[in-house]
Amino acid sequence: MRERSGTVRENLDTPNAERVYRVTRGDLPLHCPMPEMYLWNSHPKVYLPIEASGEAKCPYCSATYELVAGDDP
């Protein structure tokens, strides 16, 4: 758990911890690292085009993102 501004606590994931992430249309526009990941120890945010093919690969960390149906991955 990370504490921010002295009072806000966030449960954030370690960036680039997995090689394949499943995302939904609710996660679009897709970028790596994702909003629930720490940014300070990762690479710069990069937007990934996933709508056309259903799959995208991050050029920085090589994480693969797969677009799945539904609201939750």
CHARMM internal coordinates of N, CA and C (Angstrom, degrees):
IC EDIT
DIST 1 N 1 CA 1.4414
DIST 1 CA 1 C 1.5199
ANGL 1 N 1 CA 1 C 108.69
DIST 1 C 2 N 1.3006
ANGL 1 CA 1 C 2 N 116.15
DIHE 1 N 1 CA 1 C 2 N 134.26
DIST 2 N 2 CA 1.4553
ANGL 1 C 2 N 2 CA 121.36
DIHE 1 CA 1 C 2 N 2 CA -179.68
DIST 2 CA 2 C 1.5183
ANGL 2 N 2 CA 2 C 109.12
DIHE 1 C 2 N 2 CA 2 C -109.06
DIST 2 C 3 N 1.2997
ANGL 2 CA 2 C 3 N 116.62
DIHE 2 N 2 CA 2 C 3 N 137.16
DIST 3 N 3 CA 1.4524
ANGL 2 C 3 N 3 CA 121.03
DIHE 2 CA 2 C 3 N 3 CA 178.26
DIST 3 CA 3 C 1.5129
ANGL 3 N 3 CA 3 C 108.68
DIHE 2 C 3 N 3 CA 3 C -103.43
DIST 3 C 4 N 1.3243
ANGL 3 CA 3 C 4 N 115.48
DIHE 3 N 3 CA 3 C 4 N 129.25
DIST 4 N 4 CA 1.4518
ANGL 3 C 4 N 4 CA 120.25
DIHE 3 CA 3 C 4 N 4 CA -178.10
DIST 4 CA 4 C 1.5250
ANGL 4 N 4 CA 4 C 108.77
DIHE 3 C 4 N 4 CA 4 C -126.18
DIST 4 C 5 N 1.2981
ANGL 4 CA 4 C 5 N 117.29
DIHE 4 N 4 CA 4 C 5 N 139.27
DIST 5 N 5 CA 1.4612
ANGL 4 C 5 N 5 CA 123.99
DIHE 4 CA 4 C 5 N 5 CA 179.35
DIST 5 CA 5 C 1.5257
ANGL 5 N 5 CA 5 C 111.95
DIHE 4 C 5 N 5 CA 5 C 58.78
DIST 5 C 6 N 1.3029
ANGL 5 CA 5 C 6 N 116.41
DIHE 5 N 5 CA 5 C 6 N 22.98
DIST 6 N 6 CA 1.4538
ANGL 5 C 6 N 6 CA 120.97
DIHE 5 CA 5 C 6 N 6 CA 174.88
DIST 6 CA 6 C 1.5095
ANGL 6 N 6 CA 6 C 115.54
DIHE 5 C 6 N 6 CA 6 C 79.82
DIST 6 C 7 N 1.3454
ANGL 6 CA 6 C 7 N 118.94
DIHE 6 N 6 CA 6 C 7 N -20.09
DIST 7 N 7 CA 1.4537
ANGL 6 C 7 N 7 CA 119.45
DIHE 6 CA 6 C 7 N 7 CA -176.17
DIST 7 CA 7 C 1.5194
ANGL 7 N 7 CA 7 C 114.37
DIHE 6 C 7 N 7 CA 7 C -130.47
DIST 7 C 8 N 1.3005
ANGL 7 CA 7 C 8 N 118.56
DIHE 7 N 7 CA 7 C 8 N -22.60
DIST 8 N 8 CA 1.4555
ANGL 7 C 8 N 8 CA 121.11
DIHE 7 CA 7 C 8 N 8 CA -176.92
DIST 8 CA 8 C 1.5205
ANGL 8 N 8 CA 8 C 109.11
DIHE 7 C 8 N 8 CA 8 C -89.76
DIST 8 C 9 N 1.3283
ANGL 8 CA 8 C 9 N 116.82
DIHE 8 N 8 CA 8 C 9 N 130.11
DIST 9 N 9 CA 1.4603
ANGL 8 C 9 N 9 CA 121.36
DIHE 8 CA 8 C 9 N 9 CA 177.35
DIST 9 CA 9 C 1.5143
ANGL 9 N 9 CA 9 C 108.69
DIHE 8 C 9 N 9 CA 9 C -113.26
DIST 9 C 10 N 1.3118
ANGL 9 CA 9 C 10 N 115.36
DIHE 9 N 9 CA 9 C 10 N 134.86
DIST 10 N 10 CA 1.4552
ANGL 9 C 10 N 10 CA 120.56
DIHE 9 CA 9 C 10 N 10 CA -178.88
DIST 10 CA 10 C 1.5230
ANGL 10 N 10 CA 10 C 109.69
DIHE 9 C 10 N 10 CA 10 C -127.86
DIST 10 C 11 N 1.3039
ANGL 10 CA 10 C 11 N 115.70
DIHE 10 N 10 CA 10 C 11 N 140.24
DIST 11 N 11 CA 1.4600
ANGL 10 C 11 N 11 CA 121.23
DIHE 10 CA 10 C 11 N 11 CA 171.40
DIST 11 CA 11 C 1.5137
ANGL 11 N 11 CA 11 C 106.62
DIHE 10 C 11 N 11 CA 11 C -99.18
DIST 11 C 12 N 1.3277
ANGL 11 CA 11 C 12 N 117.12
DIHE 11 N 11 CA 11 C 12 N 98.84
DIST 12 N 12 CA 1.4480
ANGL 11 C 12 N 12 CA 121.73
DIHE 11 CA 11 C 12 N 12 CA -178.07
DIST 12 CA 12 C 1.5179
ANGL 12 N 12 CA 12 C 110.59
DIHE 11 C 12 N 12 CA 12 C -108.16
DIST 12 C 13 N 1.3246
ANGL 12 CA 12 C 13 N 115.62
DIHE 12 N 12 CA 12 C 13 N 146.84
DIST 13 N 13 CA 1.4607
ANGL 12 C 13 N 13 CA 121.74
DIHE 12 CA 12 C 13 N 13 CA 179.02
DIST 13 CA 13 C 1.5210
ANGL 13 N 13 CA 13 C 110.35
DIHE 12 C 13 N 13 CA 13 C -84.23
DIST 13 C 14 N 1.3082
ANGL 13 CA 13 C 14 N 115.21
DIHE 13 N 13 CA 13 C 14 N 154.38
DIST 14 N 14 CA 1.4592
ANGL 13 C 14 N 14 CA 120.71
DIHE 13 CA 13 C 14 N 14 CA 173.83
DIST 14 CA 14 C 1.5205
ANGL 14 N 14 CA 14 C 107.61
DIHE 13 C 14 N 14 CA 14 C -71.94
DIST 14 C 15 N 1.3306
ANGL 14 CA 14 C 15 N 118.35
DIHE 14 N 14 CA 14 C 15 N 128.19
DIST 15 N 15 CA 1.4589
ANGL 14 C 15 N 15 CA 119.80
DIHE 14 CA 14 C 15 N 15 CA -179.33
DIST 15 CA 15 C 1.5181
ANGL 15 N 15 CA 15 C 111.83
DIHE 14 C 15 N 15 CA 15 C -68.47
DIST 15 C 16 N 1.3007
ANGL 15 CA 15 C 16 N 115.44
DIHE 15 N 15 CA 15 C 16 N 147.58
DIST 16 N 16 CA 1.4597
ANGL 15 C 16 N 16 CA 122.58
DIHE 15 CA 15 C 16 N 16 CA 174.28
DIST 16 CA 16 C 1.5247
ANGL 16 N 16 CA 16 C 113.01
DIHE 15 C 16 N 16 CA 16 C 60.71
DIST 16 C 17 N 1.3232
ANGL 16 CA 16 C 17 N 117.04
DIHE 16 N 16 CA 16 C 17 N 24.72
DIST 17 N 17 CA 1.4611
ANGL 16 C 17 N 17 CA 120.78
DIHE 16 CA 16 C 17 N 17 CA -178.20
DIST 17 CA 17 C 1.5251
ANGL 17 N 17 CA 17 C 111.53
DIHE 16 C 17 N 17 CA 17 C -77.83
DIST 17 C 18 N 1.3202
ANGL 17 CA 17 C 18 N 116.97
DIHE 17 N 17 CA 17 C 18 N -23.91
DIST 18 N 18 CA 1.4517
ANGL 17 C 18 N 18 CA 121.28
DIHE 17 CA 17 C 18 N 18 CA -179.56
DIST 18 CA 18 C 1.5213
ANGL 18 N 18 CA 18 C 109.12
DIHE 17 C 18 N 18 CA 18 C -118.49
DIST 18 C 19 N 1.2900
ANGL 18 CA 18 C 19 N 116.90
DIHE 18 N 18 CA 18 C 19 N 161.60
DIST 19 N 19 CA 1.4590
ANGL 18 C 19 N 19 CA 120.80
DIHE 18 CA 18 C 19 N 19 CA 179.84
DIST 19 CA 19 C 1.5197
ANGL 19 N 19 CA 19 C 112.15
DIHE 18 C 19 N 19 CA 19 C -95.88
DIST 19 C 20 N 1.3443
ANGL 19 CA 19 C 20 N 117.76
DIHE 19 N 19 CA 19 C 20 N -24.83
DIST 20 N 20 CA 1.4655
ANGL 19 C 20 N 20 CA 121.37
DIHE 19 CA 19 C 20 N 20 CA 179.20
DIST 20 CA 20 C 1.5182
ANGL 20 N 20 CA 20 C 108.57
DIHE 19 C 20 N 20 CA 20 C -128.99
DIST 20 C 21 N 1.3166
ANGL 20 CA 20 C 21 N 115.26
DIHE 20 N 20 CA 20 C 21 N 128.18
DIST 21 N 21 CA 1.4630
ANGL 20 C 21 N 21 CA 122.16
DIHE 20 CA 20 C 21 N 21 CA 177.29
DIST 21 CA 21 C 1.5194
ANGL 21 N 21 CA 21 C 107.66
DIHE 20 C 21 N 21 CA 21 C -119.83
DIST 21 C 22 N 1.3288
ANGL 21 CA 21 C 22 N 116.71
DIHE 21 N 21 CA 21 C 22 N 134.63
DIST 22 N 22 CA 1.4587
ANGL 21 C 22 N 22 CA 121.70
DIHE 21 CA 21 C 22 N 22 CA 176.16
DIST 22 CA 22 C 1.5224
ANGL 22 N 22 CA 22 C 107.67
DIHE 21 C 22 N 22 CA 22 C -99.81
DIST 22 C 23 N 1.3166
ANGL 22 CA 22 C 23 N 115.97
DIHE 22 N 22 CA 22 C 23 N 127.28
DIST 23 N 23 CA 1.4558
ANGL 22 C 23 N 23 CA 121.83
DIHE 22 CA 22 C 23 N 23 CA -177.26
DIST 23 CA 23 C 1.5217
ANGL 23 N 23 CA 23 C 109.36
DIHE 22 C 23 N 23 CA 23 C -126.38
DIST 23 C 24 N 1.3299
ANGL 23 CA 23 C 24 N 116.03
DIHE 23 N 23 CA 23 C 24 N 159.89
DIST 24 N 24 CA 1.4607
ANGL 23 C 24 N 24 CA 122.17
DIHE 23 CA 23 C 24 N 24 CA 178.29
DIST 24 CA 24 C 1.5217
ANGL 24 N 24 CA 24 C 109.45
DIHE 23 C 24 N 24 CA 24 C -115.75
DIST 24 C 25 N 1.3129
ANGL 24 CA 24 C 25 N 116.18
DIHE 24 N 24 CA 24 C 25 N 174.53
DIST 25 N 25 CA 1.4654
ANGL 24 C 25 N 25 CA 120.46
DIHE 24 CA 24 C 25 N 25 CA 177.66
DIST 25 CA 25 C 1.5211
ANGL 25 N 25 CA 25 C 111.45
DIHE 24 C 25 N 25 CA 25 C -61.47
DIST 25 C 26 N 1.3221
ANGL 25 CA 25 C 26 N 117.60
DIHE 25 N 25 CA 25 C 26 N -23.48
DIST 26 N 26 CA 1.4624
ANGL 25 C 26 N 26 CA 121.71
DIHE 25 CA 25 C 26 N 26 CA 176.50
DIST 26 CA 26 C 1.5239
ANGL 26 N 26 CA 26 C 112.77
DIHE 25 C 26 N 26 CA 26 C -67.63
DIST 26 C 27 N 1.3325
ANGL 26 CA 26 C 27 N 117.25
DIHE 26 N 26 CA 26 C 27 N -17.84
DIST 27 N 27 CA 1.4694
ANGL 26 C 27 N 27 CA 122.15
DIHE 26 CA 26 C 27 N 27 CA 178.43
DIST 27 CA 27 C 1.5276
ANGL 27 N 27 CA 27 C 112.89
DIHE 26 C 27 N 27 CA 27 C -88.14
DIST 27 C 28 N 1.3264
ANGL 27 CA 27 C 28 N 116.65
DIHE 27 N 27 CA 27 C 28 N -4.96
DIST 28 N 28 CA 1.4617
ANGL 27 C 28 N 28 CA 120.41
DIHE 27 CA 27 C 28 N 28 CA -177.65
DIST 28 CA 28 C 1.5252
ANGL 28 N 28 CA 28 C 111.41
DIHE 27 C 28 N 28 CA 28 C -80.65
DIST 28 C 29 N 1.3047
ANGL 28 CA 28 C 29 N 120.25
DIHE 28 N 28 CA 28 C 29 N 148.47
DIST 29 N 29 CA 1.4553
ANGL 28 C 29 N 29 CA 126.45
DIHE 28 CA 28 C 29 N 29 CA -3.12
DIST 29 CA 29 C 1.5312
ANGL 29 N 29 CA 29 C 110.15
DIHE 28 C 29 N 29 CA 29 C -67.97
DIST 29 C 30 N 1.2947
ANGL 29 CA 29 C 30 N 115.51
DIHE 29 N 29 CA 29 C 30 N 138.42
DIST 30 N 30 CA 1.4654
ANGL 29 C 30 N 30 CA 122.31
DIHE 29 CA 29 C 30 N 30 CA -175.92
DIST 30 CA 30 C 1.5169
ANGL 30 N 30 CA 30 C 110.95
DIHE 29 C 30 N 30 CA 30 C -82.48
DIST 30 C 31 N 1.3171
ANGL 30 CA 30 C 31 N 114.85
DIHE 30 N 30 CA 30 C 31 N 134.71
DIST 31 N 31 CA 1.4601
ANGL 30 C 31 N 31 CA 119.33
DIHE 30 CA 30 C 31 N 31 CA 172.63
DIST 31 CA 31 C 1.5110
ANGL 31 N 31 CA 31 C 109.44
DIHE 30 C 31 N 31 CA 31 C -143.40
DIST 31 C 32 N 1.3154
ANGL 31 CA 31 C 32 N 115.53
DIHE 31 N 31 CA 31 C 32 N 154.52
DIST 32 N 32 CA 1.4577
ANGL 31 C 32 N 32 CA 123.04
DIHE 31 CA 31 C 32 N 32 CA 178.38
DIST 32 CA 32 C 1.5228
ANGL 32 N 32 CA 32 C 107.14
DIHE 31 C 32 N 32 CA 32 C -120.28
DIST 32 C 33 N 1.3261
ANGL 32 CA 32 C 33 N 118.62
DIHE 32 N 32 CA 32 C 33 N 131.54
DIST 33 N 33 CA 1.4479
ANGL 32 C 33 N 33 CA 127.74
DIHE 32 CA 32 C 33 N 33 CA -4.96
DIST 33 CA 33 C 1.5221
ANGL 33 N 33 CA 33 C 111.52
DIHE 32 C 33 N 33 CA 33 C -69.42
DIST 33 C 34 N 1.3321
ANGL 33 CA 33 C 34 N 115.38
DIHE 33 N 33 CA 33 C 34 N 157.79
DIST 34 N 34 CA 1.4584
ANGL 33 C 34 N 34 CA 121.56
DIHE 33 CA 33 C 34 N 34 CA -178.02
DIST 34 CA 34 C 1.5320
ANGL 34 N 34 CA 34 C 110.24
DIHE 33 C 34 N 34 CA 34 C -79.70
DIST 34 C 35 N 1.3440
ANGL 34 CA 34 C 35 N 117.28
DIHE 34 N 34 CA 34 C 35 N 164.33
DIST 35 N 35 CA 1.4681
ANGL 34 C 35 N 35 CA 121.14
DIHE 34 CA 34 C 35 N 35 CA -175.63
DIST 35 CA 35 C 1.5297
ANGL 35 N 35 CA 35 C 114.89
DIHE 34 C 35 N 35 CA 35 C -58.08
DIST 35 C 36 N 1.3243
ANGL 35 CA 35 C 36 N 117.96
DIHE 35 N 35 CA 35 C 36 N -28.11
DIST 36 N 36 CA 1.4643
ANGL 35 C 36 N 36 CA 119.52
DIHE 35 CA 35 C 36 N 36 CA -178.82
DIST 36 CA 36 C 1.5198
ANGL 36 N 36 CA 36 C 113.48
DIHE 35 C 36 N 36 CA 36 C -86.41
DIST 36 C 37 N 1.3383
ANGL 36 CA 36 C 37 N 117.17
DIHE 36 N 36 CA 36 C 37 N 9.57
DIST 37 N 37 CA 1.4622
ANGL 36 C 37 N 37 CA 122.01
DIHE 36 CA 36 C 37 N 37 CA 179.34
DIST 37 CA 37 C 1.5204
ANGL 37 N 37 CA 37 C 111.12
DIHE 36 C 37 N 37 CA 37 C -108.45
DIST 37 C 38 N 1.3076
ANGL 37 CA 37 C 38 N 115.54
DIHE 37 N 37 CA 37 C 38 N 149.63
DIST 38 N 38 CA 1.4550
ANGL 37 C 38 N 38 CA 120.15
DIHE 37 CA 37 C 38 N 38 CA 172.81
DIST 38 CA 38 C 1.5253
ANGL 38 N 38 CA 38 C 109.38
DIHE 37 C 38 N 38 CA 38 C -62.09
DIST 38 C 39 N 1.3082
ANGL 38 CA 38 C 39 N 117.27
DIHE 38 N 38 CA 38 C 39 N 142.38
DIST 39 N 39 CA 1.4609
ANGL 38 C 39 N 39 CA 120.56
DIHE 38 CA 38 C 39 N 39 CA 178.87
DIST 39 CA 39 C 1.5217
ANGL 39 N 39 CA 39 C 112.52
DIHE 38 C 39 N 39 CA 39 C -102.24
DIST 39 C 40 N 1.3029
ANGL 39 CA 39 C 40 N 117.66
DIHE 39 N 39 CA 39 C 40 N -27.51
DIST 40 N 40 CA 1.4679
ANGL 39 C 40 N 40 CA 120.72
DIHE 39 CA 39 C 40 N 40 CA -171.16
DIST 40 CA 40 C 1.5246
ANGL 40 N 40 CA 40 C 113.01
DIHE 39 C 40 N 40 CA 40 C -64.11
DIST 40 C 41 N 1.3251
ANGL 40 CA 40 C 41 N 118.33
DIHE 40 N 40 CA 40 C 41 N -28.22
DIST 41 N 41 CA 1.4656
ANGL 40 C 41 N 41 CA 119.50
DIHE 40 CA 40 C 41 N 41 CA -177.66
DIST 41 CA 41 C 1.5256
ANGL 41 N 41 CA 41 C 112.11
DIHE 40 C 41 N 41 CA 41 C -113.62
DIST 41 C 42 N 1.3192
ANGL 41 CA 41 C 42 N 115.66
DIHE 41 N 41 CA 41 C 42 N 27.80
DIST 42 N 42 CA 1.4451
ANGL 41 C 42 N 42 CA 120.32
DIHE 41 CA 41 C 42 N 42 CA -179.60
DIST 42 CA 42 C 1.5281
ANGL 42 N 42 CA 42 C 109.70
DIHE 41 C 42 N 42 CA 42 C -123.37
DIST 42 C 43 N 1.2971
ANGL 42 CA 42 C 43 N 116.11
DIHE 42 N 42 CA 42 C 43 N -166.73
DIST 43 N 43 CA 1.4663
ANGL 42 C 43 N 43 CA 121.15
DIHE 42 CA 42 C 43 N 43 CA 178.58
DIST 43 CA 43 C 1.5321
ANGL 43 N 43 CA 43 C 109.46
DIHE 42 C 43 N 43 CA 43 C -90.64
DIST 43 C 44 N 1.3225
ANGL 43 CA 43 C 44 N 117.68
DIHE 43 N 43 CA 43 C 44 N 172.31
DIST 44 N 44 CA 1.4675
ANGL 43 C 44 N 44 CA 120.10
DIHE 43 CA 43 C 44 N 44 CA 176.88
DIST 44 CA 44 C 1.5325
ANGL 44 N 44 CA 44 C 110.85
DIHE 43 C 44 N 44 CA 44 C -61.24
DIST 44 C 45 N 1.3243
ANGL 44 CA 44 C 45 N 116.22
DIHE 44 N 44 CA 44 C 45 N 151.17
DIST 45 N 45 CA 1.4606
ANGL 44 C 45 N 45 CA 120.70
DIHE 44 CA 44 C 45 N 45 CA 179.22
DIST 45 CA 45 C 1.5255
ANGL 45 N 45 CA 45 C 109.29
DIHE 44 C 45 N 45 CA 45 C -67.42
DIST 45 C 46 N 1.3258
ANGL 45 CA 45 C 46 N 115.29
DIHE 45 N 45 CA 45 C 46 N 132.36
DIST 46 N 46 CA 1.4585
ANGL 45 C 46 N 46 CA 121.80
DIHE 45 CA 45 C 46 N 46 CA 177.80
DIST 46 CA 46 C 1.5297
ANGL 46 N 46 CA 46 C 107.91
DIHE 45 C 46 N 46 CA 46 C -131.81
DIST 46 C 47 N 1.3276
ANGL 46 CA 46 C 47 N 116.54
DIHE 46 N 46 CA 46 C 47 N 132.14
DIST 47 N 47 CA 1.4649
ANGL 46 C 47 N 47 CA 121.44
DIHE 46 CA 46 C 47 N 47 CA 177.84
DIST 47 CA 47 C 1.5219
ANGL 47 N 47 CA 47 C 109.07
DIHE 46 C 47 N 47 CA 47 C -83.74
DIST 47 C 48 N 1.3374
ANGL 47 CA 47 C 48 N 115.11
DIHE 47 N 47 CA 47 C 48 N 138.23
DIST 48 N 48 CA 1.4632
ANGL 47 C 48 N 48 CA 121.19
DIHE 47 CA 47 C 48 N 48 CA -174.39
DIST 48 CA 48 C 1.5292
ANGL 48 N 48 CA 48 C 110.68
DIHE 47 C 48 N 48 CA 48 C -117.64
DIST 48 C 49 N 1.3355
ANGL 48 CA 48 C 49 N 118.20
DIHE 48 N 48 CA 48 C 49 N 126.02
DIST 49 N 49 CA 1.4627
ANGL 48 C 49 N 49 CA 121.05
DIHE 48 CA 48 C 49 N 49 CA 177.36
DIST 49 CA 49 C 1.5328
ANGL 49 N 49 CA 49 C 110.11
DIHE 48 C 49 N 49 CA 49 C -78.98
DIST 49 C 50 N 1.3197
ANGL 49 CA 49 C 50 N 116.50
DIHE 49 N 49 CA 49 C 50 N 110.81
DIST 50 N 50 CA 1.4590
ANGL 49 C 50 N 50 CA 120.40
DIHE 49 CA 49 C 50 N 50 CA -176.64
DIST 50 CA 50 C 1.5248
ANGL 50 N 50 CA 50 C 112.38
DIHE 49 C 50 N 50 CA 50 C -120.24
DIST 50 C 51 N 1.3259
ANGL 50 CA 50 C 51 N 117.68
DIHE 50 N 50 CA 50 C 51 N -14.55
DIST 51 N 51 CA 1.4615
ANGL 50 C 51 N 51 CA 121.45
DIHE 50 CA 50 C 51 N 51 CA -172.54
DIST 51 CA 51 C 1.5283
ANGL 51 N 51 CA 51 C 113.10
DIHE 50 C 51 N 51 CA 51 C -60.77
DIST 51 C 52 N 1.3023
ANGL 51 CA 51 C 52 N 118.77
DIHE 51 N 51 CA 51 C 52 N -43.21
DIST 52 N 52 CA 1.4694
ANGL 51 C 52 N 52 CA 121.35
DIHE 51 CA 51 C 52 N 52 CA -173.96
DIST 52 CA 52 C 1.5274
ANGL 52 N 52 CA 52 C 113.03
DIHE 51 C 52 N 52 CA 52 C -71.78
DIST 52 C 53 N 1.3157
ANGL 52 CA 52 C 53 N 117.88
DIHE 52 N 52 CA 52 C 53 N -45.68
DIST 53 N 53 CA 1.4698
ANGL 52 C 53 N 53 CA 120.51
DIHE 52 CA 52 C 53 N 53 CA -173.41
DIST 53 CA 53 C 1.5242
ANGL 53 N 53 CA 53 C 113.74
DIHE 52 C 53 N 53 CA 53 C -100.16
DIST 53 C 54 N 1.3529
ANGL 53 CA 53 C 54 N 117.21
DIHE 53 N 53 CA 53 C 54 N -19.59
DIST 54 N 54 CA 1.4627
ANGL 53 C 54 N 54 CA 119.81
DIHE 53 CA 53 C 54 N 54 CA -177.60
DIST 54 CA 54 C 1.5127
ANGL 54 N 54 CA 54 C 113.42
DIHE 53 C 54 N 54 CA 54 C 84.78
DIST 54 C 55 N 1.3331
ANGL 54 CA 54 C 55 N 116.72
DIHE 54 N 54 CA 54 C 55 N 1.77
DIST 55 N 55 CA 1.4595
ANGL 54 C 55 N 55 CA 120.93
DIHE 54 CA 54 C 55 N 55 CA 179.30
DIST 55 CA 55 C 1.5221
ANGL 55 N 55 CA 55 C 109.34
DIHE 54 C 55 N 55 CA 55 C -148.20
DIST 55 C 56 N 1.3273
ANGL 55 CA 55 C 56 N 115.88
DIHE 55 N 55 CA 55 C 56 N 144.19
DIST 56 N 56 CA 1.4617
ANGL 55 C 56 N 56 CA 120.85
DIHE 55 CA 55 C 56 N 56 CA 177.35
DIST 56 CA 56 C 1.5201
ANGL 56 N 56 CA 56 C 108.88
DIHE 55 C 56 N 56 CA 56 C -147.06
DIST 56 C 57 N 1.3298
ANGL 56 CA 56 C 57 N 115.44
DIHE 56 N 56 CA 56 C 57 N 150.78
DIST 57 N 57 CA 1.4685
ANGL 56 C 57 N 57 CA 121.41
DIHE 56 CA 56 C 57 N 57 CA 179.64
DIST 57 CA 57 C 1.5160
ANGL 57 N 57 CA 57 C 108.78
DIHE 56 C 57 N 57 CA 57 C -123.16
DIST 57 C 58 N 1.3332
ANGL 57 CA 57 C 58 N 116.08
DIHE 57 N 57 CA 57 C 58 N 132.31
DIST 58 N 58 CA 1.4590
ANGL 57 C 58 N 58 CA 121.31
DIHE 57 CA 57 C 58 N 58 CA 179.30
DIST 58 CA 58 C 1.5283
ANGL 58 N 58 CA 58 C 109.84
DIHE 57 C 58 N 58 CA 58 C -72.18
DIST 58 C 59 N 1.3433
ANGL 58 CA 58 C 59 N 117.30
DIHE 58 N 58 CA 58 C 59 N 128.26
DIST 59 N 59 CA 1.4653
ANGL 58 C 59 N 59 CA 119.17
DIHE 58 CA 58 C 59 N 59 CA 179.88
DIST 59 CA 59 C 1.5231
ANGL 59 N 59 CA 59 C 113.80
DIHE 58 C 59 N 59 CA 59 C -71.82
DIST 59 C 60 N 1.3215
ANGL 59 CA 59 C 60 N 117.88
DIHE 59 N 59 CA 59 C 60 N -16.25
DIST 60 N 60 CA 1.4659
ANGL 59 C 60 N 60 CA 120.89
DIHE 59 CA 59 C 60 N 60 CA -179.98
DIST 60 CA 60 C 1.5266
ANGL 60 N 60 CA 60 C 112.33
DIHE 59 C 60 N 60 CA 60 C -88.26
DIST 60 C 61 N 1.3378
ANGL 60 CA 60 C 61 N 117.01
DIHE 60 N 60 CA 60 C 61 N -53.15
DIST 61 N 61 CA 1.4699
ANGL 60 C 61 N 61 CA 120.04
DIHE 60 CA 60 C 61 N 61 CA -171.90
DIST 61 CA 61 C 1.5263
ANGL 61 N 61 CA 61 C 113.26
DIHE 60 C 61 N 61 CA 61 C -109.61
DIST 61 C 62 N 1.3338
ANGL 61 CA 61 C 62 N 117.42
DIHE 61 N 61 CA 61 C 62 N -4.59
DIST 62 N 62 CA 1.4655
ANGL 61 C 62 N 62 CA 123.86
DIHE 61 CA 61 C 62 N 62 CA 179.63
DIST 62 CA 62 C 1.5206
ANGL 62 N 62 CA 62 C 113.80
DIHE 61 C 62 N 62 CA 62 C 67.20
DIST 62 C 63 N 1.3203
ANGL 62 CA 62 C 63 N 117.98
DIHE 62 N 62 CA 62 C 63 N 16.00
DIST 63 N 63 CA 1.4612
ANGL 62 C 63 N 63 CA 120.11
DIHE 62 CA 62 C 63 N 63 CA 174.65
DIST 63 CA 63 C 1.5184
ANGL 63 N 63 CA 63 C 108.32
DIHE 62 C 63 N 63 CA 63 C -67.44
DIST 63 C 64 N 1.3293
ANGL 63 CA 63 C 64 N 116.24
DIHE 63 N 63 CA 63 C 64 N 139.57
DIST 64 N 64 CA 1.4560
ANGL 63 C 64 N 64 CA 122.11
DIHE 63 CA 63 C 64 N 64 CA 179.01
DIST 64 CA 64 C 1.5196
ANGL 64 N 64 CA 64 C 108.93
DIHE 63 C 64 N 64 CA 64 C -102.04
DIST 64 C 65 N 1.3121
ANGL 64 CA 64 C 65 N 115.72
DIHE 64 N 64 CA 64 C 65 N 136.20
DIST 65 N 65 CA 1.4668
ANGL 64 C 65 N 65 CA 122.30
DIHE 64 CA 64 C 65 N 65 CA 178.48
DIST 65 CA 65 C 1.5147
ANGL 65 N 65 CA 65 C 108.36
DIHE 64 C 65 N 65 CA 65 C -116.33
DIST 65 C 66 N 1.3517
ANGL 65 CA 65 C 66 N 116.00
DIHE 65 N 65 CA 65 C 66 N 131.74
DIST 66 N 66 CA 1.4606
ANGL 65 C 66 N 66 CA 122.10
DIHE 65 CA 65 C 66 N 66 CA 178.91
DIST 66 CA 66 C 1.5142
ANGL 66 N 66 CA 66 C 108.03
DIHE 65 C 66 N 66 CA 66 C -117.26
DIST 66 C 67 N 1.3292
ANGL 66 CA 66 C 67 N 116.20
DIHE 66 N 66 CA 66 C 67 N 131.44
DIST 67 N 67 CA 1.4524
ANGL 66 C 67 N 67 CA 122.43
DIHE 66 CA 66 C 67 N 67 CA 178.56
DIST 67 CA 67 C 1.5282
ANGL 67 N 67 CA 67 C 108.02
DIHE 66 C 67 N 67 CA 67 C -86.12
DIST 67 C 68 N 1.3272
ANGL 67 CA 67 C 68 N 116.91
DIHE 67 N 67 CA 67 C 68 N 121.33
DIST 68 N 68 CA 1.4632
ANGL 67 C 68 N 68 CA 122.02
DIHE 67 CA 67 C 68 N 68 CA -179.53
DIST 68 CA 68 C 1.5222
ANGL 68 N 68 CA 68 C 108.98
DIHE 67 C 68 N 68 CA 68 C -116.50
DIST 68 C 69 N 1.3235
ANGL 68 CA 68 C 69 N 116.28
DIHE 68 N 68 CA 68 C 69 N 158.12
DIST 69 N 69 CA 1.4592
ANGL 68 C 69 N 69 CA 121.66
DIHE 68 CA 68 C 69 N 69 CA 178.70
DIST 69 CA 69 C 1.5242
ANGL 69 N 69 CA 69 C 110.14
DIHE 68 C 69 N 69 CA 69 C -74.98
DIST 69 C 70 N 1.3140
ANGL 69 CA 69 C 70 N 115.81
DIHE 69 N 69 CA 69 C 70 N 155.14
DIST 70 N 70 CA 1.4625
ANGL 69 C 70 N 70 CA 120.54
DIHE 69 CA 69 C 70 N 70 CA 177.21
DIST 70 CA 70 C 1.5089
ANGL 70 N 70 CA 70 C 112.44
DIHE 69 C 70 N 70 CA 70 C 102.83
DIST 70 C 71 N 1.3321
ANGL 70 CA 70 C 71 N 114.68
DIHE 70 N 70 CA 70 C 71 N 178.21
DIST 71 N 71 CA 1.4495
ANGL 70 C 71 N 71 CA 120.78
DIHE 70 CA 70 C 71 N 71 CA -178.52
DIST 71 CA 71 C 1.5161
ANGL 71 N 71 CA 71 C 112.32
DIHE 70 C 71 N 71 CA 71 C -90.42
DIST 71 C 72 N 1.3240
ANGL 71 CA 71 C 72 N 117.49
DIHE 71 N 71 CA 71 C 72 N -28.26
DIST 72 N 72 CA 1.4685
ANGL 71 C 72 N 72 CA 121.32
DIHE 71 CA 71 C 72 N 72 CA -177.96
DIST 72 CA 72 C 1.5128
ANGL 72 N 72 CA 72 C 109.24
DIHE 71 C 72 N 72 CA 72 C -118.65
DIST 72 C 73 N 1.3508
ANGL 72 CA 72 C 73 N 116.38
DIHE 72 N 72 CA 72 C 73 N 142.04
DIST 73 N 73 CA 1.4693
ANGL 72 C 73 N 73 CA 118.87
DIHE 72 CA 72 C 73 N 73 CA 178.93
DIST 73 CA 73 C 1.5069
ANGL 73 N 73 CA 73 C 112.29
DIHE 72 C 73 N 73 CA 73 C -69.89
END
COOR INIT
IC SEED 1 N 1 CA 1 C
IC BUILD
